[in-house]
């Protein structure tokens, strides 16, 4: 079961979408790297994950044993 993820997320701020039906998940024990060009949406993904901005389709799952 995924610890954290986004599913079918589209996000735009008045222009072309920064994220267009983006989907990903992070499984226990995985290491991830977020790469992309300027303006590609890297910081936006991080803000979605830390709760600075919200989206209707953001899901998280926290397992007590993973802390």
C-alpha positions in Angstrom: 0.0 0.0 0.0 1.3 3.4 -1.0 2.5 5.8 1.8 1.8 8.8 -0.3 0.5 9.6 -3.8 -1.4 11.7 -6.3 -3.9 10.3 -8.8 -5.2 11.8 -12.0 -4.3 15.3 -10.8 -4.6 18.3 -13.2 -3.5 21.7 -11.9 -3.3 25.0 -13.7 -3.1 28.6 -12.6 -4.7 30.4 -15.5 -2.4 29.1 -18.2 -1.4 25.7 -19.5 -1.6 22.9 -16.9 1.4 22.5 -14.7 0.2 19.0 -14.0 -2.0 17.2 -16.5 -3.6 14.0 -15.1 -0.5 13.3 -13.0 -0.4 10.1 -11.1 2.3 8.7 -8.8 2.7 6.9 -5.5 5.6 6.3 -3.1 5.8 2.9 -1.5 7.4 2.0 1.8 11.2 1.8 1.4 11.3 3.6 -1.9 13.6 6.6 -2.6 12.5 9.2 -5.0 13.9 12.1 -7.0 11.9 14.9 -8.5 13.4 16.3 -11.7 12.1 18.7 -14.2 12.7 22.0 -16.1 11.8 25.4 -14.5 8.1 25.8 -14.4 7.4 22.1 -14.8 5.6 21.8 -11.4 8.2 20.3 -9.1 7.6 22.9 -6.3 3.8 22.6 -6.8 4.0 18.8 -6.3 6.0 19.3 -3.1 3.4 22.0 -1.9 0.6 19.6 -2.6 2.3 16.8 -0.6 3.1 19.1 2.4 -0.4 20.6 2.4 0.6 24.2 1.5 -1.9 24.0 -1.3 -4.7 21.5 -1.6 -6.3 19.4 -4.4 -9.4 17.3 -4.3 -7.7 14.1 -5.5 -4.7 14.1 -3.2 -4.5 11.0 -1.0 -2.2 9.9 1.7 -1.8 6.9 3.8 0.2 6.9 7.0 1.3 3.6 8.6 2.2 3.8 12.3 5.0 1.2 11.8 6.7 3.4 9.1 7.5 6.3 11.5 
